[in-house]
Amino acid sequence: MSIEFLITALIVVASPGTGVLVTLTAGLSRGARAAVIAAFGCTLGIIPHMLAAITGLAALLHASALAFHAIKYAGVAYLLYMAWMTLRERGPLTIDAGHGPRSDRQVIGSAILVNLLNPKLSIFFFAFLPQFVSAGDADPLSRMLELSIVFMIMTFAVFVVYGVFAASVRIHVLSRPRILTWMRRTFATAFVALGAKLAIADR
C-alpha cells in the first residue's frame, strides 16, 4: 500500500462533506453510539460507488448526462429535505426526546442515502483508484478492491473520530438551547450549501 494513496485518501476522507455533516449531527443529537452508527452508514453508502467504479458503471454515469443528472438532482432534493427537517427540529439534529429517538435503521438509512445519491463519488472512484493500480499488476481488479476496502476503513475511522468528538461536547449543547437553535440553522445552511454545490457540479 503506497504512502501516496494513504495520504491522498486521508485528505479526501477528512475533508468536510455530507458524510462528515451527518456523522457530526448524529454525535451531537444522540451521542457516541449514534455517531458510530452514522459513520457505519456513510461507509456502507460508499459500496455502490466503489462497485460502480470497479465494474465500469461510473464510465456510464460520466458519458450519460441523463443518468448523471437524475442521480444528482435526487441527491440535491434529499439534502434540501434534510435541511428542512433540521429546521423543523425533526431531522438528524433532533435532540428533544419529545420527538422520539431515531432508530438505528433510520440513522443508517439517512447516512447511506446521503452518499448513495451523490454521483460525483462514483466518478471520483473511477478517476482516483486507477491512479494507484500499476499497469503491470497481475490482477488489477483485486488491487482496486483492496484499495477500496482501505478507503472504506479510513472513512469509517475518521468519521468515528468526528462523531465521537461531537458527542463529547453534546452536554454543552443540550444545556444551552440558544446554541442548539443556532446549530440547527448552521447545519441546515450547510445542507443547503452542499446541495447547491452538488447542483452545479458537472461530470
N, C-alpha and C positions, 0 to 999 in steps of 0.2 A: 504494500500500500504506500503510494508516494506521499511525501510530506506536502507536496503542492496540492494534491487532491484534498487532503485533510484540512489544510489552511483555507483553501477556497470554499470547501463545503461548510466550514465553521462560520466563515464570513456570511455566506448565504443564509444559513440557518439562523444565526443570531440577529440578522437584520430585521427590524420591526416590520411586521406584516399582519395579515389577517389571523394566521395561526397563533402568533405571539399575543395578539389582542384578545382572542378567545380564551387562551390559557390564563392570561392575567385577570380577566373578568371572572373566570371560574375560581381562581385563588382568592380574589377579593370577596366574592359573594358567598362561596361555600367552603373555603378552607383548602388545606393542602391536598386532601384526598380528591376533591373535585378537580383541582389543578392537574393532578397526575392523570386522572381520567380524561380530562380535556386534551392533555398532551398526547395521550394514547390515541384519542380520536383523530387529532390532527395528523398523527403519524400514519394511521390507517388510511386517511384521505390521500396520502401520497401514493399508495399502492397502485390505483388505477392509472395514474400518470406515469409511474415507473414502468408498468406493463405496456402502456401505450408506446412509450419511447423504445422499449426493448423490442417490441413486435413491429415497430414501424408505423403505428397508427398516428403518432404525432406528426408524421410527414403528411398524412391526410388532412389533419387539422390545419397544418401550415399551408397546404395547397387549396383547401376548400374554404372560401370566405364564408359560405353559408353555415357550415358546421362550426367554424371558429366563433362567428358572431352569435350563433344560437346559444352556445355554452357560455360565452362571455356575458351576454345580457341576462341570462338566467342567474349568473353569479352576481351581477350588479343588482338585480332585483332582490336577491337574498340578502345582500349586505345592507341595502336600504331598509329591508324588513327588520333586520337585526337592529339598525339604528332606531327605527320607530318603536320597536318593542322595548328597547333600552330606555328611551324617553318616557314610555308609558309605565316603566317600572315592572315590566312583565317579561323582560328579555334576559340575557345572560348575566346582567348585573343586578338581578333581583335578590335583595338581601332580606327584606321584610318577610318574616316567616308567615305572615298572614296570607301570602300568595301561594303558599305551599312549596316545598322543596322540589327542585328539578330532579328527575330520576337520572341514574347513571346513563340510561339509554338515551335520554334527551340530550344530555351533555355531549355524549359521544356522537350522536346524530348531528348536532349542530356543528361540531368540530369537523366531522367528515365532510359535510356539505360545503363548508367554507372553502376547503381545499379542493374538493371534487369539482366545484363549479368555477374553477379558475384555469382556463385553457393554457395560460402562459406557463403553468407548471409543466405540462406535457412537453411544450416546445423547449422549455428550459432543460428538461432531462434529455431531450433529443439533441440539443446543442452542447450540453455540458458533459454528459457521460462519455461520448466517443472520444473526447479530447484526452482521456486518460486510459484509453484502450489502444495498445500498440498494434500496428498492422501485422506484426509477427506473432501475435497471440494465437495459440492453437485453438482455443475455444473462446472467442470474443463474447459470445452470449453469456457464458458463465462469468466472465470478467465483469460485464456490465451489471449482472445480477449481484455480484459480490460488492461492487461499488455502491449500488442502490441500497443494499442492506446496511452498509456502513453509514450512508447518508441518513437513512431512517433512524438508526440507533442514535446518531448525533442529534437529529431533530428532536427525538423523544427526550434525550438527556438535557439539552439546552432549554427546551420548553418547560421541563420539570423545574429547572432552576428558576426560570422566570416566575412560574406559578407558585412555587413554594415561597419565594421572596414576597410575592404579592400577598400570600396567605399570612406571612409573618407580620404584616402591617395592617391586617384586616381589623383587628380590635380597635385600632386608632380611627379607622374609617367608620366602624359601627357606632362609636361613641360621639361622632361628630356629623350629625345629619346634613349640615351645610356642605361639608366636604363631599359627602356622598352625592348630594344633588349636583354639585359641580363635576364630580367624576362621571356621573351618568351623562351629563351634557358633553363632557370631553370625549367619552367613549363613543357616544352617538355620533359626534362630529367626526371622530376617527373612522368609524364605519362608513360614513358618507364619503369622506375623503378617499378611502380605499376603493369604494365603489366607483367614484369619479375617475380615479387612476386606472381602474380596470376598464371603464367605459371607453377611455381614449386610447387604450393600448392597441397596438397594431400587431399583426402577425410578424 
